[in-house]
Amino acid sequence: MAARQRFNFKLGWVFKNPVLTIGGHLDKPQIRVLLVDDFYPFRRYLSSTLRKRADVRVIGEAADGLEAVKQVKQLVPDLVLLDIGLPRQNGIDAARQIRTVCPNTKIIFVSQESSRELVEEALALGAKGYLVKSALAMELMAALDAVIGGEWFVSRECEEHHGKSPSKASPQILERAEVLRFRRVNAP
């Protein structure tokens, strides 16, 4: 008869989220993420990309701003990846409500747009990051690490459009772009 394997599981509470650990010690807590985009194949792409990280768990999805706010109230995610161009309620308006309903939830906007005004408005709402979809494959993991680590993240594309000349970029964008440059220069 084969010997039975025993596993030592411990249930810990971190940030009010249960974390199942193996070996009796507390591992890094899972980052609970809500995906919000009206294009289903893009949500599938995000979900499959995030599944590659053991410390990230997609806990829900929404296809419009109203559903996003409802999901945030119910699920209380750590992070929302939020598109701006959404039906029924756009991402900017949804972010305003999310910040009111769940102020500890961090928001990273994920958009095709990189206009200075839109990026500034998104960051002024309290978003911790702004990713341009065309750069997502290269920047998503760095953005997650930065935002979860308490830093800001702005896509390189936004930095390139607005960060080269102080006369063309607001201090808010330049400050966040400088954090991104610092992370790149000091990355291992």
KAWONOR-V946468 format. One record per pair of residues at least 24 apart in sequence whose ideal C-beta (glycine too) atoms are under 10 Angstrom apart, sorted by the first residue. I is the first residue (numbers start at 1). J is the second residue. D is the distance in whole Angstrom. If there is no record, write none. Layout:
i/j/d
I/J/D
I/J/D
This chain:
i/j/d
15/76/10
15/78/7
15/104/9
16/76/8
16/78/10
16/104/10
17/57/9
17/59/9
17/76/9
17/77/10
17/78/8
19/55/10
27/54/8
27/55/8
28/54/8
28/55/5
28/148/10
29/55/8
29/57/10
29/78/8
29/148/10
30/54/8
30/55/6
30/56/7
30/57/5
30/59/9
30/78/9
31/55/6
31/56/5
31/57/7
31/58/10
31/59/10
31/77/9
31/78/5
31/79/6
31/106/9
31/144/7
31/147/9
31/148/6
32/56/8
32/57/6
32/58/8
32/59/5
32/60/9
32/75/7
32/76/8
32/77/5
32/78/5
32/79/7
32/80/10
32/105/9
33/57/7
33/58/5
33/59/7
33/60/8
33/61/10
33/75/10
33/77/6
33/78/7
33/79/5
33/80/7
33/81/6
33/106/10
33/108/9
33/144/8
33/148/10
34/58/8
34/59/6
34/60/5
34/61/7
34/62/7
34/68/7
34/71/6
34/72/6
34/74/10
34/75/6
34/76/9
34/77/4
34/78/9
34/79/7
34/80/5
34/81/7
34/82/8
34/98/9
34/105/8
34/107/10
35/59/9
35/60/7
35/61/5
35/62/7
35/63/10
35/68/9
35/71/10
35/77/9
35/79/10
35/80/8
35/81/5
35/82/9
35/83/9
35/110/9
36/60/9
36/61/7
36/62/5
36/63/8
36/64/8
36/65/8
36/67/8
36/68/4
36/69/10
36/71/8
36/72/9
36/80/6
36/81/7
36/82/5
36/83/6
36/84/10
36/86/7
36/91/7
36/94/7
36/95/10
36/98/9
36/107/9
36/109/10
36/110/8
37/61/8
37/62/8
37/63/7
37/64/10
37/68/10
37/81/8
37/82/8
37/83/4
37/84/10
37/85/9
37/86/8
37/91/9
37/110/7
37/111/10
37/133/9
38/62/9
38/63/5
38/64/6
38/65/9
38/67/10
38/83/7
38/85/7
38/86/5
38/87/6
38/88/9
38/91/10
39/63/8
39/83/8
39/85/10
39/133/10
42/83/8
42/110/9
42/133/8
42/136/9
43/81/9
43/83/9
45/133/10
45/136/8
45/137/9
45/140/10
46/81/6
46/110/8
46/136/8
46/140/8
49/136/8
49/137/8
49/140/6
49/141/8
50/79/10
50/81/8
50/140/8
50/141/9
50/144/8
52/141/9
53/140/10
53/141/7
53/144/8
53/145/10
55/144/9
55/145/10
55/148/8
56/141/9
56/144/7
56/148/9
62/86/9
62/94/9
63/87/7
63/88/9
64/88/4
64/89/6
64/90/9
64/91/10
64/94/8
65/89/3
65/90/6
65/91/6
65/92/9
65/93/6
65/94/3
65/95/9
65/96/10
65/97/8
65/98/9
66/93/9
66/94/7
66/97/9
67/94/9
68/94/5
68/95/9
68/97/9
68/98/7
69/93/9
69/94/6
69/95/9
69/96/9
69/97/5
69/98/6
69/100/9
69/101/7
69/102/9
70/97/10
70/101/10
71/98/10
72/97/8
72/98/5
72/99/10
72/101/6
72/102/5
72/105/6
72/107/10
73/97/9
73/98/9
73/101/6
73/102/7
75/102/9
75/105/9
76/101/9
76/102/6
76/104/8
76/105/7
77/102/8
77/104/10
77/105/6
77/106/9
77/107/10
78/102/10
78/104/8
78/105/7
78/106/7
78/147/10
78/148/7
79/105/7
79/106/5
79/107/8
79/108/7
79/128/9
79/129/9
79/143/10
79/144/7
79/147/7
79/148/7
80/105/6
80/106/7
80/107/5
80/108/7
80/109/9
80/110/10
80/127/9
81/106/10
81/107/8
81/108/5
81/109/8
81/110/5
81/129/9
81/131/8
81/136/10
81/140/9
81/143/9
81/144/9
82/107/6
82/108/7
82/109/6
82/110/7
82/111/9
82/122/9
82/127/8
82/129/10
83/109/8
83/110/6
83/111/6
83/112/9
83/113/10
83/133/8
84/109/6
84/110/8
84/111/4
84/112/8
84/113/6
84/118/7
84/121/9
84/122/7
84/130/9
85/111/7
85/112/7
85/113/8
91/118/10
91/122/8
91/125/10
91/127/9
92/118/8
92/121/6
92/122/7
92/124/10
92/125/7
92/127/9
93/125/10
94/125/10
95/121/9
95/122/7
95/125/5
95/126/7
95/127/6
96/125/6
96/126/9
98/125/9
98/126/9
98/127/10
99/125/6
99/126/5
99/127/9
106/144/10
106/147/5
106/148/7
106/150/9
107/147/9
108/140/9
108/143/6
108/144/8
108/146/9
108/147/6
108/148/10
108/152/10
108/153/7
109/154/10
109/155/10
110/136/7
110/140/8
110/143/9
110/155/9
111/155/9
111/158/10
113/158/10
114/154/9
114/155/7
114/157/5
114/158/5
114/159/9
114/160/9
114/161/6
114/162/8
115/158/9
115/161/8
115/162/9
116/158/8
116/161/7
116/162/5
116/163/10
116/168/7
116/169/7
116/170/7
116/172/10
116/173/7
117/170/9
118/158/9
119/154/7
119/155/9
119/157/10
119/158/5
119/159/10
119/161/9
119/162/7
119/169/9
119/170/9
119/172/9
119/173/6
119/176/9
119/177/10
120/158/10
120/162/9
120/169/9
120/170/5
120/171/10
120/172/6
120/173/6
120/176/10
122/154/10
122/158/10
123/152/8
123/154/8
123/158/10
123/170/9
123/172/6
123/173/7
123/175/9
123/176/6
124/170/9
124/172/7
127/152/9
127/153/10
127/154/10
127/176/10
128/152/6
128/153/7
128/176/9
129/153/4
129/154/7
129/155/8
129/176/9
129/180/9
130/154/5
130/155/6
130/157/10
130/158/6
130/173/9
130/176/8
131/155/5
131/156/10
131/157/9
131/158/9
132/156/8
132/157/4
132/158/6
132/160/10
132/161/9
133/157/10
135/160/10
139/180/9
142/180/8
142/183/7
142/184/8
142/187/8
143/180/9
145/183/8
145/187/10
146/176/10
146/179/7
146/180/8
146/183/6
149/183/9
151/176/9
151/179/6
151/180/9
151/182/9
151/183/7
152/176/4
152/177/9
152/178/9
152/179/5
152/180/7
152/183/10
153/177/10
153/179/8
153/180/6
153/183/8
154/178/9
154/179/8
154/180/5
154/181/10
155/180/8
156/180/7
156/181/9
156/184/8
159/184/10
